[in-house]
């Protein structure tokens, strides 16, 4: 069996919440493993072949199909892998393997998304520089906030009614309404009420770095994410989340610097999707108020 829909991105834009919210619906089956990334795996790419299963937990079609073995025949099947939005490999393999499936992308304010991605790298120890020093136009975490080319690539290959682009702000501000819209899109009862009390995978700064690094080390154990029952993974995630304090607001000067880089892409996305993204073109003061 193969998925009927896939959440293809973006990174740090609510994909974990979408995975859990979809999974609450009785007519939807979600893979136990979030981010299998199979459709982005390129066996001919030496770098991919040498990566551990942390990045590509599923590397064969048989393994991928087995993720959906427990789905009932009456359920709509889905998976979440935000890496797909940025992968030309995933785009082509989707066309070959799941050509009739639907794709959903949740897009976040590019500056806020990049800062959240930077914070994640900071927590993991992959980044030690300040935000302004770390920012590089060639860095993946910076380029991951450029959406226009990716959107157009999907639009060239898939039909309009297969694609759904939504906004992270709507997921945060009115998750029930957004999920009703997405349930309707994939073809299940849109009136189902989702429990949105818990915010999954929040960003922030660890109160106790040793605890965060210890839990991160557990995630890197080969096979652990795939074979650990979801309820145990969820409990560990909640311990991790409680250890996070809100990150400092990105300074207005740095916001302005980053926004200058993203501005043209924001305007392109606005035109492509016919959305009002004027809020993305504003910076926020230290009290989180747009100015």
C-alpha positions in Angstrom: 0.0 0.0 0.0 1.1 3.6 -0.7 0.0 7.0 0.7 -3.0 8.8 -0.5 -1.5 12.1 0.7 1.8 13.4 1.8 2.7 16.5 3.9 5.8 17.7 2.0 6.9 20.6 4.1 8.1 23.1 5.2 10.7 22.5 7.8 9.9 24.1 11.2 6.3 24.9 10.0 4.1 22.6 12.1 4.7 19.3 10.3 4.8 17.4 13.6 1.5 19.0 14.7 -0.1 18.1 11.3 1.2 14.5 11.7 -0.6 14.2 15.1 -3.7 16.1 14.1 -4.3 14.0 11.0 -3.6 10.9 13.1 -6.5 11.7 15.4 -9.1 11.3 12.7 -10.6 7.8 12.7 -10.7 7.8 8.9 -7.0 8.7 8.5 -4.0 6.4 9.0 -0.6 8.0 9.6 2.7 6.2 9.6 4.1 5.4 13.0 7.4 6.9 11.8 7.3 10.6 11.0 9.7 11.7 8.3 10.5 8.4 6.6 12.0 10.5 3.8 11.9 7.5 1.4 10.8 9.5 -1.6 13.8 11.8 -1.3 16.3 8.9 -1.0 18.7 8.5 -3.9 20.5 5.2 -3.9 22.9 6.5 -6.5 23.9 9.4 -4.3 27.0 8.4 -2.3 26.2 10.9 0.4 22.7 9.5 0.8 24.0 5.9 0.8 26.4 6.7 3.6 24.0 8.6 5.8 22.6 6.7 8.8 19.0 5.8 9.3 18.5 9.1 11.2 18.0 10.9 7.9 16.7 8.1 5.7 14.9 5.6 7.9 13.3 3.9 4.9 15.4 3.1 1.8 13.4 0.6 -0.2 9.9 0.5 -1.7 9.1 -2.6 0.2 10.0 -0.9 3.5 8.0 2.1 2.5 4.9 0.1 1.6 5.2 -1.8 4.9 4.7 1.5 6.8 1.0 1.4 5.7 0.4 -2.3 6.4 -1.7 -1.6 9.5 -4.1 0.8 7.7 -7.7 -0.3 7.4 -9.1 -0.6 3.9 -11.5 2.3 4.6 -8.8 4.7 5.8 -7.0 7.4 3.9 -3.3 6.9 4.3 -0.7 9.7 4.8 2.8 10.4 5.8 4.8 13.6 6.7 8.3 14.3 5.4 9.1 18.0 5.1 12.3 17.3 3.3 10.3 16.5 0.1 9.5 20.2 -0.6 13.2 20.9 -1.2 14.1 17.7 -3.0 14.1 17.3 -6.8 14.6 13.6 -6.2 11.3 13.5 -4.2 9.5 15.4 -6.8 10.4 13.0 -9.6 9.8 9.9 -7.4 6.4 11.1 -6.3 5.4 11.4 -10.0 6.7 7.8 -10.6 5.5 6.1 -7.4 2.5 8.0 -6.1 1.3 10.1 -9.2 -2.3 10.4 -7.9 -1.5 11.3 -4.3 -2.3 14.7 -2.8 0.4 16.9 -1.4 0.2 19.5 1.4 2.7 22.1 2.3 2.5 24.4 5.3 4.5 27.6 4.7 5.8 29.8 7.5 7.1 33.4 7.6 10.6 32.9 6.1 12.3 35.0 8.7 10.6 33.2 11.6 11.1 29.8 10.0 14.8 30.4 9.4 15.2 31.6 13.0 13.5 28.5 14.3 15.7 26.3 12.2 18.8 28.2 13.5 17.6 27.7 17.1 17.3 23.9 16.4 20.9 23.9 15.1 22.0 25.8 18.1 20.3 23.3 20.5 21.9 20.4 18.7 25.4 22.0 18.8 25.6 22.2 15.0 25.7 26.0 15.3 27.7 28.2 17.7 27.6 31.5 16.0 25.2 34.4 16.6 22.3 34.7 14.2 23.8 37.5 12.2 27.2 35.7 12.0 25.6 32.3 11.1 23.4 33.7 8.3 24.7 32.6 4.9 22.9 32.6 1.6 24.4 29.2 0.9 23.3 27.5 4.1 20.5 25.0 3.8 18.7 26.4 6.9 18.6 29.8 5.2 17.6 28.5 1.7 14.9 26.4 3.2 12.8 29.6 3.6 12.8 30.2 -0.1 9.6 28.6 -1.4 8.8 30.0 -4.8 10.9 27.7 -7.0 9.8 24.7 -5.1 6.1 25.6 -5.4 6.4 26.1 -9.1 8.3 22.8 -9.5 5.4 21.0 -8.0 2.8 22.9 -10.0 4.5 22.0 -13.2 4.3 18.2 -12.5 1.0 17.8 -10.5 -2.5 18.9 -11.1 -3.9 21.9 -9.3 -6.4 19.8 -7.3 -3.5 17.6 -6.0 -1.8 20.5 -4.3 -2.7 22.4 -1.1 -0.6 25.2 0.3 -1.5 26.5 3.7 0.0 29.0 6.2 1.6 28.2 9.5 -0.1 31.3 11.1 -3.5 29.7 10.4 -2.3 26.4 12.0 -1.3 28.3 15.1 -4.2 30.8 15.3 -7.1 28.6 14.3 -6.0 24.9 14.0 -9.5 23.5 14.0 -10.6 25.5 11.0 -7.4 24.7 9.1 -7.7 21.0 9.9 -11.3 21.0 8.7 -10.1 22.5 5.4 -7.4 19.8 5.1 -9.7 17.0 6.0 -12.0 18.1 3.3 -9.0 18.3 0.9 -8.0 14.6 1.5 -11.6 13.4 1.4 -12.6 12.6 5.0 -15.3 14.1 7.4 -14.3 17.8 7.8 -16.5 18.2 11.0 -14.2 16.0 13.1 -13.0 17.9 16.1 -9.2 17.7 16.7 -7.7 18.0 20.1 -5.3 20.9 19.6 -4.5 21.6 23.3 -0.9 20.5 23.0 1.6 22.2 20.8 3.9 19.6 19.3 7.7 20.2 18.8 7.9 23.8 20.0 11.1 25.7 19.5 13.1 27.4 22.3 16.2 27.3 24.4 16.9 24.3 26.7 16.7 25.1 30.4 19.0 22.1 31.1 21.3 21.6 28.1 22.5 18.2 29.4 18.9 16.8 29.3 18.3 18.1 25.8 21.6 16.7 24.5 20.9 13.3 26.2 17.5 13.0 24.6 19.0 14.0 21.2 21.6 11.3 21.5 18.8 8.7 22.1 17.2 9.8 18.8 20.4 9.0 16.9 20.4 5.4 18.0 19.9 3.4 14.8 16.3 2.1 14.5 15.1 3.6 17.7 12.7 6.1 16.1 11.2 3.4 13.9 10.7 0.7 16.4 9.9 2.6 19.6 6.1 2.7 20.2 4.5 6.1 19.5 3.2 6.6 23.0 6.8 6.2 24.4 8.1 8.6 21.8 5.4 11.1 22.7 6.2 10.9 26.4 9.9 11.6 25.7 8.9 14.4 23.4 6.8 16.1 26.1 9.7 15.8 28.6 11.9 17.5 26.0 9.4 20.2 25.3 9.0 21.0 29.0 12.7 21.6 29.1 12.5 24.4 26.6 12.1 28.1 27.4 11.0 30.6 24.8 13.9 31.8 22.7 14.9 35.5 22.6 13.2 37.5 19.9 15.4 38.0 16.9 16.7 41.6 17.0 15.0 44.1 14.7 18.3 44.8 12.9 18.8 41.1 12.1 15.2 40.7 11.1 15.6 43.6 8.6 18.8 42.0 7.2 17.1 38.6 6.7 13.9 40.1 5.3 15.9 41.9 2.7 17.2 38.6 1.5 13.7 36.9 1.4 11.6 39.8 0.2 11.6 39.0 -3.5 10.8 35.4 -2.9 7.9 36.4 -0.6 6.5 38.6 -3.4 6.8 35.7 -5.9 5.0 33.3 -3.5 2.3 35.9 -3.0 1.7 36.1 -6.7 1.9 32.4 -7.4 -0.5 31.4 -4.7 -2.7 34.5 -4.7 -2.3 35.0 -1.0 -1.9 38.1 1.1 1.5 37.7 2.6 1.9 41.4 3.7 2.5 40.2 7.2 5.6 38.4 6.1 7.0 41.7 4.9 7.0 43.3 8.4 9.5 43.0 11.2 8.6 42.5 14.9 9.6 44.5 17.9 11.0 42.7 21.0 7.4 42.4 22.3 6.4 40.4 19.2 4.4 43.2 17.7 4.6 43.7 14.0 5.7 47.2 13.0 
